[in-house]
Amino acid sequence: MTTLLVSANGSRIDVQAAASVVSPPWSTSGLGFPIYYDYSNNQPGEYGIDVPLVAGTVIHAPEAGSVQYRACRSCKDCWSPGYIVEQLDRRPAVVQFGHVRALSRYTDGRFHHVNAGDPIGSVQVGFAPRTGAPCDGAHVEFMYNSWGNLSRQNYYLPPKPLYLPTPGCPISKGTIPSGGVGFDPCYVLYSYMTGHVPIGPRRSLSMISGTSGYVGTGSGQVIPFGGATITGQGASPLWGADYGRGVASCSGFDNYGYELDLHGGVHALGTAPPVTITASWPKSDMARGLVLRPDCQSGYVLDSWGGLHPFYSAAIGPTLNTNPHVTGFWPNMDMARSVDYVGEINGVDSGYVLDGHGGVHPWGDAAPLSSSEYPYWPDLDIARTIIPYMLDPNGAGYVLDGWGGVHPIGSAPRVVSPSWYWGVDIARGMALSPGSTTGYYVDSLGSVQTFSISAPS
């Protein structure tokens, strides 16, 4: 571990560089702009000492200071004040990765959000007041976190965003982008830094065979992999905003599936027949996941409170239970994250609901699990997806956490080839075909990874 010693007016701060920190899918050295530790605390007679920080850095401060970001590489002519993100006390604190909340641009000197599908690039709208340099139109809202011993957090408490304008250019605060809750932070940052046109963050994954399937995106466009194909609806974005909340396909059926939107709509993909939904929330981001039944034309939508709502094609009709029995339900709380389907148990559609902390809750007539049979993070909203292990539908399955960890639950076989672990919250969807020992999962940037489980005995 490297220690940087920086002195100011006879005082000293120790900044220990991170050891064995997993790099995120972008540069950690500033996330496209500098991040500093400022040991001045605005005290008279003291000078700020700027130490560039990377994720995992440990700060030992002799007195209170602040972690800031600066909006200008050259803090001379076009310096604009860095926003205080965290106030640190004398004890260590650990810097985590910054997250971008939304991507924006200037078109008329004002703040504008860029929706999924809009081109990303520079939009010159004038010149910086003092330098005369052209103003780059790119703009991001920046979210930052650290953990450790913090005396207090100033100005913006998560999840409120910080605003990073182009150096020297005007800025005004905007509102949440169309789509409800904004873009996936890491996906937008990646798009911003690479110049890619966003099609929405990748949110889900569903298999057609043991090696092929679909990745669902925020725009509703389906990204096939492993030889799968998609034509017609789903081959291009369905929405110009981050509306997509999940994709479900049917084993053995190529060019077929359903996409869930944030309001509860279920949209047929490829050659799938249209379906009727039984619940919707036109003004709310409530939908969290969907599952298909074996007929591949009906299933259930999970809402953020933990409720389940059937949908069905004309061929199936309104034959499903409109009020399935659930054991996890959180009225007025955004707690549910994912749902799986294990089949009919005692003639009742059944499965499990995953909450944000990792709790696994049976629905229908599924057997309950003890708390020792699944991972749990009581202080973190980090659980992302649950899938069944179909060779043992009595509670066996896998849970994906946001960092990329895959955890067996119940009696599911152990993971023998570990999944890719990012260490940042970008893992989103996971799938495992029945009988297969290779599973797939995707991050919000669209990188499809695999993990292996032991063969059934």
LUMNUNU-525600 format. One line per 5 residues: number of its first residue (from 1); for each residue x, y, z of N, C-alpha, C. Coordinates in steps of 0.2 Angstrom, whole numbers. Example, Ala and Ser with C-alpha at 12.3 -4.5 7.8 and 13.67 -1.06 7.14 Angstrom:
<martors>
1	66/-28/39/62/-22/39/66/-16/39 | 64/-11/35/68/-5/36/64/0/39
</martors>
This chain:
<martors>
1	4/-6/0/0/0/0/4/6/0 | 3/11/-5/7/17/-5/4/22/-1 | 9/26/3/6/32/7/9/38/4 | 5/43/3/7/49/0/7/54/6 | 12/58/8/13/62/13/13/69/10
6	8/73/12/8/80/10/7/85/16 | 11/90/17/11/94/22/9/101/20 | 6/104/25/3/111/24/4/115/31 | 8/120/31/8/124/37/10/120/43 | 15/115/42/17/111/48/13/105/49
11	7/105/46/2/99/47/3/94/42 | 1/88/43/2/83/38/-5/79/37 | -6/76/31/-11/72/30/-8/65/27 | -10/60/29/-8/53/26/-14/51/21 | -12/50/15/-17/47/10/-14/40/8
16	-17/35/9/-15/28/8/-19/26/1 | -15/24/-4/-18/22/-10/-21/15/-9 | -26/14/-13/-30/8/-12/-26/2/-14 | -26/-3/-11/-23/-10/-12/-28/-15/-15 | -26/-18/-21/-30/-23/-24/-37/-21/-25
21	-38/-15/-27/-45/-13/-28/-47/-15/-35 | -53/-17/-36/-55/-19/-43/-57/-13/-47 | -54/-12/-53/-55/-6/-57/-62/-7/-60 | -66/-1/-60/-72/-1/-63/-71/-1/-71 | -76/-1/-75/-75/-1/-82/-73/6/-85
26	-71/10/-81/-68/17/-84/-62/18/-79 | -59/24/-81/-53/26/-77/-55/28/-70 | -51/25/-65/-52/28/-59/-49/34/-57 | -45/36/-61/-41/43/-60/-45/49/-61 | -50/50/-58/-54/56/-59/-61/55/-63
31	-62/49/-66/-69/48/-69/-70/53/-74 | -65/55/-78/-66/60/-83/-65/67/-80 | -64/68/-74/-63/75/-71/-60/73/-64 | -56/78/-62/-52/77/-56/-56/76/-49 | -54/72/-45/-57/72/-38/-51/73/-33
36	-52/77/-28/-47/79/-24/-49/78/-16 | -44/77/-12/-45/79/-5/-42/85/-3 | -46/89/0/-44/96/1/-43/97/9 | -37/98/11/-36/98/18/-35/106/20 | -40/110/19/-39/116/22/-45/118/26
41	-51/115/25/-57/115/29/-59/123/29 | -56/127/24/-58/134/24/-56/138/30 | -50/135/34/-48/139/40/-43/144/38 | -44/150/41/-40/156/40/-32/154/40 | -28/156/36/-21/155/36/-19/148/34
46	-23/144/31/-21/138/29/-23/137/21 | -19/133/18/-20/132/11/-22/125/9 | -27/125/4/-29/119/2/-24/115/-1 | -23/108/1/-19/104/-3/-23/99/-7 | -22/99/-13/-26/94/-17/-22/88/-19
51	-25/82/-17/-22/76/-18/-27/72/-22 | -25/70/-29/-30/67/-33/-31/60/-30 | -38/58/-30/-40/52/-27/-42/47/-32 | -41/41/-30/-44/35/-34/-48/31/-29 | -53/27/-32/-57/23/-28/-53/18/-23
56	-55/18/-17/-52/14/-12/-47/17/-8 | -45/24/-10/-40/28/-6/-43/29/1 | -38/28/6/-40/29/13/-37/35/15 | -41/40/18/-39/46/20/-38/46/28 | -32/48/30/-31/49/37/-30/57/38
61	-35/60/41/-35/67/41/-33/70/49 | -28/74/49/-27/77/56/-33/81/59 | -37/84/55/-43/87/57/-48/87/51 | -53/90/52/-58/90/47/-56/93/41 | -58/89/35/-57/92/29/-62/90/24
66	-61/90/18/-67/89/13/-64/85/7 | -69/81/5/-67/78/-2/-71/82/-7 | -68/84/-12/-71/89/-17/-70/86/-24 | -74/88/-29/-72/88/-36/-71/95/-39 | -67/95/-43/-66/102/-47/-68/101/-54
71	-71/106/-56/-74/106/-63/-69/108/-68 | -63/110/-67/-58/112/-72/-51/109/-71 | -49/106/-76/-42/103/-76/-37/108/-74 | -37/114/-76/-32/119/-75/-36/124/-70 | -35/124/-64/-38/128/-59/-35/135/-58
76	-34/138/-64/-30/145/-64/-35/150/-66 | -36/150/-73/-40/155/-76/-48/153/-76 | -49/147/-77/-56/145/-77/-58/141/-71 | -55/142/-66/-57/138/-60/-64/140/-57 | -68/134/-56/-74/135/-53/-74/131/-47
81	-78/133/-41/-77/130/-35/-79/123/-35 | -75/119/-32/-77/112/-31/-82/111/-26 | -87/107/-26/-92/106/-22/-90/101/-16 | -91/103/-10/-89/98/-4/-94/92/-5 | -91/87/-5/-95/81/-5/-96/77/2
86	-90/76/5/-90/74/12/-86/78/16 | -88/79/23/-83/82/28/-81/76/32 | -74/76/32/-71/70/36/-68/72/43 | -68/68/47/-65/69/54/-58/66/54 | -56/66/60/-49/64/60/-47/57/59
91	-52/53/59/-52/46/58/-52/44/50 | -50/38/49/-50/36/41/-57/36/38 | -57/38/32/-63/37/27/-60/34/21 | -64/30/18/-62/27/11/-66/29/6 | -63/31/0/-66/34/-6/-69/29/-10
96	-75/29/-12/-78/25/-17/-78/28/-23 | -81/24/-28/-81/27/-35/-87/32/-36 | -86/37/-40/-91/42/-41/-96/39/-46 | -102/41/-46/-107/39/-50/-110/44/-54 | -112/44/-60/-115/49/-64/-123/47/-64
101	-127/52/-62/-134/51/-62/-137/52/-69 | -136/57/-72/-139/58/-79/-134/62/-83 | -135/61/-90/-131/65/-95/-135/71/-97 | -132/76/-98/-135/82/-100/-131/86/-105 | -134/91/-108/-130/95/-113/-133/102/-113
106	-129/107/-116/-132/114/-117/-134/114/-124 | -139/117/-125/-141/119/-132/-143/126/-133 | -145/129/-127/-147/136/-128/-144/140/-121 | -139/137/-118/-136/140/-112/-140/138/-106 | -144/134/-107/-148/131/-101/-147/124/-100
111	-149/121/-95/-148/114/-93/-153/110/-96 | -151/105/-100/-156/100/-103/-153/93/-102 | -158/88/-101/-156/81/-100/-156/78/-107 | -152/73/-108/-151/70/-114/-155/63/-113 | -160/62/-117/-163/55/-116/-160/50/-120
116	-161/44/-118/-158/38/-122/-160/39/-129 | -155/37/-133/-156/38/-140/-154/45/-143 | -153/50/-139/-150/56/-141/-143/56/-142 | -140/59/-147/-133/59/-148/-129/62/-143 | -123/59/-141/-119/62/-136/-113/66/-140
121	-112/72/-138/-106/76/-141/-106/83/-138 | -101/86/-141/-101/93/-139/-106/98/-143 | -108/102/-139/-113/107/-142/-110/114/-140 | -107/118/-144/-104/124/-143/-110/129/-142 | -110/133/-137/-115/137/-136/-112/144/-134
126	-106/145/-134/-103/152/-132/-96/151/-130 | -94/156/-126/-87/156/-124/-87/157/-116 | -82/154/-113/-81/155/-106/-80/162/-104 | -83/165/-99/-82/172/-97/-75/175/-97 | -71/171/-94/-64/175/-93/-59/172/-98
131	-59/166/-100/-54/163/-104/-55/164/-111 | -62/165/-113/-63/165/-120/-63/158/-124 | -62/153/-120/-62/146/-123/-69/144/-124 | -70/140/-130/-77/138/-132/-80/134/-126 | -86/134/-125/-90/130/-120/-92/123/-123
136	-89/118/-120/-91/111/-122/-98/110/-120 | -103/107/-124/-110/106/-122/-111/100/-117 | -106/96/-117/-107/90/-113/-107/92/-105 | -112/88/-102/-113/90/-95/-115/84/-91 | -113/83/-85/-115/77/-81/-117/79/-74
141	-122/75/-71/-123/76/-64/-119/70/-61 | -116/72/-56/-111/67/-53/-113/65/-46 | -113/59/-44/-115/56/-38/-109/53/-35 | -108/54/-28/-102/52/-25/-103/49/-18 | -99/44/-16/-100/41/-10/-93/40/-7
146	-93/40/0/-87/37/3/-90/33/9 | -86/29/12/-88/26/18/-82/26/23 | -84/25/29/-79/26/35/-82/31/40 | -77/34/43/-79/39/49/-80/46/46 | -86/48/45/-88/54/42/-91/58/48
151	-89/65/48/-92/69/53/-98/71/51 | -99/73/44/-105/75/42/-105/75/34 | -110/76/31/-111/76/24/-114/83/22 | -111/87/18/-113/93/16/-116/94/9 | -120/99/9/-123/101/3/-128/96/-1
156	-126/90/-2/-130/85/-6/-129/79/-2 | -134/76/0/-134/69/3/-137/64/-2 | -134/59/-3/-136/54/-8/-143/52/-6 | -148/51/-12/-146/51/-18/-146/57/-22 | -146/63/-19/-147/69/-23/-140/70/-27
161	-141/73/-33/-135/74/-37/-131/80/-36 | -125/80/-38/-120/85/-39/-120/87/-46 | -119/93/-47/-119/96/-54/-112/98/-57 | -109/95/-62/-103/96/-65/-104/100/-71 | -103/106/-72/-104/109/-78/-97/109/-82
166	-97/111/-88/-91/112/-92/-88/118/-89 | -81/118/-88/-78/123/-84/-79/130/-88 | -81/134/-83/-82/141/-85/-89/143/-89 | -93/137/-90/-99/138/-93/-105/139/-88 | -110/142/-90/-116/143/-86/-119/137/-84
171	-123/136/-79/-126/130/-77/-132/132/-73 | -138/128/-74/-144/129/-70/-146/122/-68 | -149/121/-62/-151/114/-60/-157/112/-64 | -157/105/-66/-163/103/-70/-167/98/-66 | -171/95/-69/-176/90/-65/-174/83/-67
176	-178/78/-64/-176/71/-66/-178/70/-73 | -174/66/-77/-175/65/-84/-182/62/-85 | -185/62/-91/-191/58/-93/-189/51/-92 | -193/47/-89/-192/40/-88/-192/39/-80 | -193/44/-76/-194/43/-69/-189/44/-65
181	-184/39/-65/-179/39/-60/-172/41/-62 | -171/43/-69/-165/44/-71/-162/38/-74 | -156/39/-77/-152/33/-80/-148/29/-75 | -146/23/-77/-142/20/-73/-135/23/-73 | -133/25/-67/-127/29/-66/-121/27/-70
186	-119/21/-70/-113/19/-73/-113/18/-80 | -119/16/-83/-120/16/-90/-120/23/-93 | -122/28/-90/-122/35/-93/-115/37/-93 | -111/36/-87/-105/38/-87/-100/35/-92 | -102/29/-94/-98/25/-99/-100/28/-106
191	-106/30/-107/-108/33/-113/-105/40/-114 | -105/43/-109/-102/50/-109/-95/50/-111 | -91/45/-108/-84/45/-109/-82/42/-115 | -86/38/-118/-84/35/-124/-87/38/-130 | -92/42/-129/-96/45/-135/-101/41/-138
196	-103/35/-135/-108/31/-138/-115/34/-137 | -119/32/-142/-126/34/-142/-130/29/-137 | -133/32/-132/-136/27/-127/-142/24/-130 | -143/17/-129/-149/14/-130/-153/12/-124 | -150/15/-118/-153/13/-112/-149/8/-108
201	-148/9/-102/-144/4/-98/-147/-3/-99 | -142/-8/-99/-144/-15/-99/-147/-17/-92 | -153/-19/-91/-156/-21/-85/-157/-28/-84 | -158/-32/-89/-160/-39/-88/-157/-44/-93 | -158/-50/-92/-155/-55/-96/-160/-61/-96
206	-161/-64/-102/-165/-70/-102/-163/-75/-107 | -163/-81/-106/-160/-86/-110/-165/-90/-115 | -163/-91/-121/-167/-95/-125/-165/-102/-126 | -158/-103/-125/-155/-110/-125/-149/-109/-120 | -145/-114/-119/-140/-114/-114/-135/-109/-116
211	-134/-107/-122/-129/-102/-123/-131/-96/-127 | -138/-95/-128/-140/-89/-132/-146/-86/-128 | -147/-80/-129/-153/-76/-126/-153/-69/-128 | -156/-65/-123/-158/-58/-125/-155/-54/-119 | -153/-48/-120/-151/-43/-115/-157/-38/-116
216	-160/-36/-110/-165/-31/-111/-162/-24/-109 | -164/-19/-112/-161/-12/-111/-167/-7/-108 | -164/-2/-106/-169/4/-104/-173/7/-109 | -171/6/-115/-175/9/-121/-180/4/-124 | -180/-2/-121/-184/-7/-124/-181/-11/-130
221	-175/-9/-132/-172/-13/-137/-169/-19/-134 | -170/-25/-138/-167/-31/-136/-160/-33/-139 | -155/-34/-135/-149/-36/-138/-148/-43/-138 | -148/-47/-144/-147/-54/-144/-140/-56/-143 | -138/-62/-140/-131/-64/-140/-132/-72/-141
226	-126/-75/-142/-125/-82/-143/-129/-85/-149 | -130/-81/-154/-134/-84/-160/-141/-82/-160 | -144/-79/-155/-151/-77/-155/-152/-72/-160 | -158/-71/-162/-160/-66/-166/-167/-62/-164 | -167/-56/-166/-174/-52/-165/-175/-48/-171
231	-181/-49/-173/-184/-44/-179/-191/-41/-176 | -193/-36/-180/-199/-33/-178/-198/-29/-171 | -204/-29/-167/-203/-25/-161/-198/-28/-157 | -194/-23/-154/-189/-25/-150/-182/-25/-153 | -182/-25/-160/-175/-24/-163/-173/-17/-163
236	-177/-13/-162/-174/-6/-161/-178/-3/-155 | -175/3/-152/-178/6/-146/-186/7/-146 | -189/5/-141/-196/6/-140/-198/13/-138 | -193/16/-134/-194/22/-131/-188/26/-131 | -189/33/-131/-183/37/-131/-181/39/-124
241	-182/35/-119/-181/37/-112/-179/30/-109 | -177/30/-103/-175/24/-99/-182/21/-96 | -185/18/-100/-192/15/-97/-191/7/-96 | -187/4/-99/-187/-3/-99/-185/-6/-92 | -189/-11/-90/-187/-14/-83/-186/-21/-83
246	-187/-25/-89/-185/-32/-89/-187/-35/-95 | -184/-41/-97/-185/-45/-103/-186/-52/-100 | -191/-55/-104/-192/-62/-102/-193/-66/-109 | -189/-71/-110/-190/-75/-116/-192/-82/-114 | -193/-87/-119/-196/-93/-118/-191/-98/-121
251	-189/-103/-117/-184/-108/-119/-186/-112/-126 | -181/-111/-130/-182/-114/-137/-186/-110/-142 | -188/-104/-140/-191/-100/-145/-187/-93/-146 | -184/-93/-152/-180/-88/-155/-185/-82/-157 | -183/-76/-157/-187/-70/-160/-194/-70/-156
256	-193/-71/-149/-199/-71/-145/-198/-69/-138 | -202/-65/-135/-202/-63/-129/-206/-57/-127 | -205/-55/-121/-209/-49/-118/-204/-44/-115 | -206/-38/-115/-202/-32/-112/-207/-29/-107 | -204/-27/-101/-208/-24/-96/-206/-17/-96
261	-211/-12/-96/-209/-5/-95/-210/-3/-87 | -208/3/-86/-208/5/-79/-215/6/-76 | -220/7/-80/-227/8/-78/-231/2/-78 | -228/-4/-79/-231/-10/-79/-234/-13/-86 | -232/-9/-91/-234/-12/-98/-230/-18/-100
266	-233/-23/-103/-229/-29/-105/-230/-29/-113 | -224/-28/-116/-224/-27/-124/-221/-34/-127 | -225/-36/-132/-223/-42/-136/-217/-40/-140 | -212/-45/-140/-206/-44/-144/-206/-50/-150 | -203/-48/-156/-203/-53/-161/-210/-55/-163
271	-211/-62/-163/-217/-65/-165/-221/-67/-159 | -220/-65/-153/-224/-66/-147/-231/-62/-148 | -236/-66/-146/-243/-62/-146/-244/-57/-141 | -248/-52/-142/-249/-47/-137/-253/-50/-131 | -252/-46/-126/-255/-48/-119/-259/-43/-116
276	-263/-45/-112/-267/-40/-108/-264/-40/-101 | -263/-34/-98/-261/-33/-91/-266/-32/-86 | -265/-33/-80/-270/-32/-75/-269/-27/-70 | -263/-24/-71/-261/-18/-67/-257/-13/-70 | -257/-7/-69/-253/-2/-72/-252/4/-68
281	-247/8/-68/-246/14/-64/-243/19/-69 | -248/22/-72/-246/27/-78/-241/33/-76 | -242/35/-70/-237/40/-67/-232/38/-63 | -231/32/-62/-226/30/-57/-221/25/-60 | -215/25/-57/-210/20/-59/-211/14/-54
286	-215/9/-55/-217/4/-50/-215/-3/-52 | -215/-4/-59/-213/-11/-61/-206/-13/-60 | -205/-19/-57/-198/-21/-56/-196/-28/-59 | -200/-32/-61/-198/-38/-65/-204/-42/-67 | -203/-47/-72/-208/-51/-75/-206/-58/-75
291	-210/-63/-75/-209/-70/-77/-214/-73/-81 | -212/-77/-85/-216/-81/-90/-218/-88/-87 | -224/-90/-88/-226/-97/-86/-224/-101/-92 | -225/-108/-91/-223/-113/-97/-226/-112/-103 | -232/-109/-103/-236/-108/-109/-233/-103/-114
296	-228/-99/-111/-225/-93/-114/-229/-88/-117 | -235/-87/-114/-240/-82/-116/-243/-79/-110 | -241/-81/-104/-244/-78/-98/-239/-77/-93 | -240/-74/-88/-235/-73/-82/-237/-68/-77 | -232/-65/-74/-233/-61/-68/-228/-55/-68
301	-231/-49/-67/-227/-43/-66/-226/-42/-58 | -220/-40/-56/-218/-39/-49/-218/-31/-49 | -222/-28/-44/-221/-21/-42/-217/-20/-37 | -215/-14/-36/-210/-12/-31/-212/-13/-24 | -218/-14/-22/-220/-15/-15/-220/-23/-14
306	-219/-27/-19/-220/-34/-18/-226/-38/-21 | -230/-34/-24/-236/-37/-27/-235/-40/-33 | -239/-45/-35/-239/-49/-41/-245/-48/-45 | -245/-47/-52/-250/-45/-56/-250/-49/-62 | -255/-54/-64/-255/-58/-70/-255/-54/-76
311	-253/-57/-82/-254/-54/-89/-255/-61/-93 | -259/-60/-98/-260/-66/-102/-262/-64/-110 | -261/-69/-114/-263/-68/-121/-270/-69/-122 | -273/-68/-128/-280/-70/-129/-281/-77/-129 | -276/-81/-131/-277/-88/-131/-277/-91/-124
316	-274/-88/-119/-274/-90/-112/-280/-87/-108 | -282/-81/-109/-288/-78/-106/-286/-77/-99 | -291/-74/-96/-291/-72/-88/-292/-78/-84 | -287/-83/-84/-288/-89/-80/-283/-89/-74 | -279/-84/-74/-274/-84/-68/-276/-80/-62
321	-274/-82/-56/-276/-79/-50/-274/-72/-50 | -278/-67/-49/-277/-60/-49/-274/-58/-43 | -274/-62/-38/-271/-60/-31/-267/-66/-28 | -261/-67/-32/-257/-72/-29/-255/-71/-22 | -254/-77/-18/-252/-76/-11/-244/-74/-11
326	-243/-69/-8/-236/-67/-7/-234/-66/1 | -228/-67/2/-226/-67/9/-221/-61/11 | -219/-58/5/-215/-52/6/-219/-46/3 | -221/-41/7/-225/-36/4/-224/-29/8 | -222/-24/5/-220/-18/8/-224/-12/6
331	-230/-11/8/-234/-5/6/-230/2/6 | -230/5/1/-227/12/0/-220/12/1 | -217/6/0/-209/6/0/-207/2/-6 | -201/5/-9/-198/2/-15/-193/-3/-13 | -196/-9/-11/-191/-14/-8/-190/-20/-13
336	-195/-22/-17/-195/-28/-21/-190/-27/-27 | -186/-32/-29/-181/-31/-34/-182/-36/-40 | -184/-42/-38/-184/-47/-43/-189/-53/-41 | -191/-56/-46/-196/-62/-45/-194/-68/-50 | -194/-74/-47/-193/-80/-51/-199/-84/-51
341	-200/-89/-55/-205/-94/-56/-203/-101/-56 | -205/-105/-51/-202/-112/-51/-207/-117/-54 | -213/-115/-56/-218/-119/-58/-224/-119/-54 | -229/-124/-55/-235/-125/-51/-233/-130/-45 | -235/-128/-39/-234/-132/-33/-241/-133/-30
346	-243/-139/-30/-250/-141/-28/-255/-137/-32 | -254/-137/-38/-258/-133/-43/-258/-126/-43 | -253/-123/-39/-253/-116/-38/-246/-113/-41 | -247/-108/-46/-241/-104/-48/-237/-102/-42 | -230/-103/-42/-226/-102/-36/-219/-100/-38
351	-216/-96/-34/-209/-94/-35/-207/-90/-29 | -202/-86/-30/-199/-82/-25/-198/-75/-27 | -198/-70/-22/-197/-63/-23/-191/-61/-19 | -187/-57/-22/-180/-55/-19/-181/-48/-17 | -180/-46/-11/-180/-39/-9/-173/-36/-10
356	-172/-29/-9/-166/-26/-10/-160/-28/-5 | -162/-30/0/-157/-32/5/-154/-40/4 | -158/-43/0/-156/-50/-1/-161/-55/2 | -166/-53/5/-171/-57/8/-175/-61/2 | -176/-67/3/-180/-71/-2/-187/-74/1
361	-192/-72/-2/-199/-73/0/-203/-77/-4 | -206/-82/-2/-210/-87/-6/-216/-84/-8 | -219/-85/-14/-225/-83/-16/-229/-90/-19 | -235/-89/-20/-239/-95/-22/-239/-100/-16 | -237/-106/-18/-236/-112/-13/-229/-114/-12
366	-224/-110/-14/-217/-111/-13/-215/-112/-6 | -210/-116/-5/-208/-118/2/-204/-112/5 | -204/-110/11/-200/-104/14/-193/-107/15 | -188/-102/15/-181/-103/16/-179/-100/23 | -175/-104/26/-172/-101/32/-167/-95/31
371	-166/-91/35/-162/-85/34/-155/-87/33 | -153/-93/35/-146/-95/33/-145/-98/26 | -150/-98/22/-150/-101/16/-149/-96/10 | -149/-90/12/-148/-85/7/-144/-79/9 | -140/-75/5/-136/-70/7/-141/-64/10
376	-138/-60/14/-142/-54/17/-138/-48/18 | -139/-43/16/-136/-36/17/-141/-32/21 | -141/-32/28/-146/-28/31/-146/-20/30 | -140/-18/29/-139/-11/28/-138/-8/21 | -138/-13/16/-137/-11/9/-143/-13/5
381	-144/-9/0/-149/-11/-6/-145/-13/-11 | -143/-19/-11/-138/-22/-16/-140/-28/-20 | -145/-31/-18/-147/-37/-21/-151/-35/-27 | -150/-39/-33/-152/-37/-39/-157/-42/-43 | -155/-48/-43/-159/-53/-47/-159/-60/-43
386	-165/-63/-44/-165/-70/-42/-167/-74/-47 | -164/-80/-48/-166/-85/-53/-167/-92/-50 | -171/-96/-52/-172/-103/-49/-167/-108/-52 | -165/-113/-48/-162/-119/-51/-167/-124/-52 | -169/-125/-58/-175/-129/-60/-174/-136/-58
391	-168/-139/-57/-168/-146/-55/-170/-147/-48 | -170/-142/-44/-173/-142/-38/-177/-136/-36 | -183/-136/-38/-188/-130/-37/-190/-128/-30 | -188/-132/-25/-190/-131/-18/-185/-126/-15 | -185/-120/-18/-181/-115/-15/-174/-114/-17
396	-171/-119/-21/-164/-118/-24/-164/-113/-30 | -159/-109/-30/-158/-104/-35/-152/-100/-34 | -151/-94/-37/-145/-90/-36/-148/-83/-36 | -144/-79/-32/-145/-72/-31/-139/-68/-34 | -140/-63/-38/-135/-59/-40/-135/-52/-36
401	-129/-50/-34/-128/-44/-31/-126/-39/-36 | -126/-32/-34/-125/-27/-38/-117/-26/-40 | -113/-29/-36/-106/-29/-37/-104/-35/-42 | -108/-40/-43/-106/-45/-48/-106/-52/-44 | -107/-52/-38/-107/-59/-34/-113/-63/-36
406	-112/-69/-37/-117/-74/-38/-117/-79/-32 | -123/-79/-29/-123/-83/-22/-129/-88/-23 | -127/-95/-22/-132/-100/-21/-136/-99/-15 | -143/-101/-16/-148/-101/-11/-151/-108/-10 | -153/-109/-5/-156/-116/-3/-151/-121/-5
411	-153/-126/-8/-149/-132/-10/-146/-132/-17 | -145/-126/-20/-142/-125/-26/-135/-127/-26 | -132/-130/-32/-125/-131/-32/-121/-125/-31 | -115/-126/-28/-110/-121/-27/-108/-118/-34 | -105/-112/-34/-102/-108/-39/-95/-111/-40
416	-93/-114/-45/-86/-117/-45/-81/-112/-49 | -84/-109/-54/-80/-104/-58/-83/-97/-56 | -80/-93/-52/-83/-87/-49/-84/-82/-55 | -90/-78/-54/-92/-73/-59/-87/-67/-58 | -87/-63/-63/-84/-57/-64/-86/-52/-58
421	-81/-50/-54/-83/-45/-49/-81/-38/-50 | -85/-34/-51/-83/-27/-52/-81/-23/-46 | -85/-24/-40/-84/-20/-35/-88/-13/-35 | -91/-12/-40/-96/-6/-41/-103/-9/-43 | -108/-5/-41/-115/-7/-42/-117/-7/-49
426	-115/-12/-53/-117/-11/-60/-120/-18/-63 | -119/-24/-59/-122/-30/-61/-130/-29/-61 | -133/-32/-66/-140/-31/-66/-145/-37/-68 | -143/-41/-73/-147/-47/-74/-144/-53/-74 | -147/-59/-73/-144/-65/-73/-149/-71/-75
431	-146/-76/-78/-150/-82/-81/-146/-88/-81 | -150/-94/-80/-147/-100/-81/-152/-105/-84 | -150/-108/-89/-155/-113/-93/-156/-119/-89 | -162/-122/-89/-163/-128/-85/-158/-134/-88 | -154/-137/-83/-150/-142/-84/-143/-140/-86
436	-142/-133/-87/-135/-131/-89/-131/-130/-83 | -124/-130/-83/-120/-128/-78/-116/-122/-79 | -118/-118/-84/-115/-112/-86/-121/-106/-86 | -120/-101/-81/-125/-96/-81/-122/-90/-84 | -126/-85/-85/-125/-79/-89/-127/-73/-84
441	-124/-67/-84/-126/-61/-81/-123/-55/-85 | -126/-50/-84/-125/-44/-88/-124/-38/-83 | -119/-33/-85/-119/-27/-81/-123/-22/-85 | -123/-16/-82/-127/-10/-85/-124/-8/-92 | -118/-9/-93/-114/-7/-99/-115/-12/-105
446	-118/-18/-103/-119/-23/-109/-114/-28/-109 | -110/-29/-104/-105/-34/-104/-108/-40/-102 | -108/-46/-106/-111/-52/-104/-106/-56/-101 | -106/-59/-95/-101/-63/-92/-104/-70/-90 | -100/-75/-89/-102/-81/-87/-100/-83/-80
451	-104/-88/-77/-101/-91/-71/-103/-99/-72 | -100/-103/-68/-101/-110/-68/-103/-113/-62 | -107/-118/-62/-109/-121/-56/-107/-128/-56 | -107/-132/-50/-105/-139/-50/-111/-143/-53 | -109/-148/-57/-114/-153/-60/-118/-156/-54
456	-124/-157/-56/-129/-161/-51/-126/-168/-49 | -126/-170/-43/-124/-176/-41/-129/-182/-43
</martors>
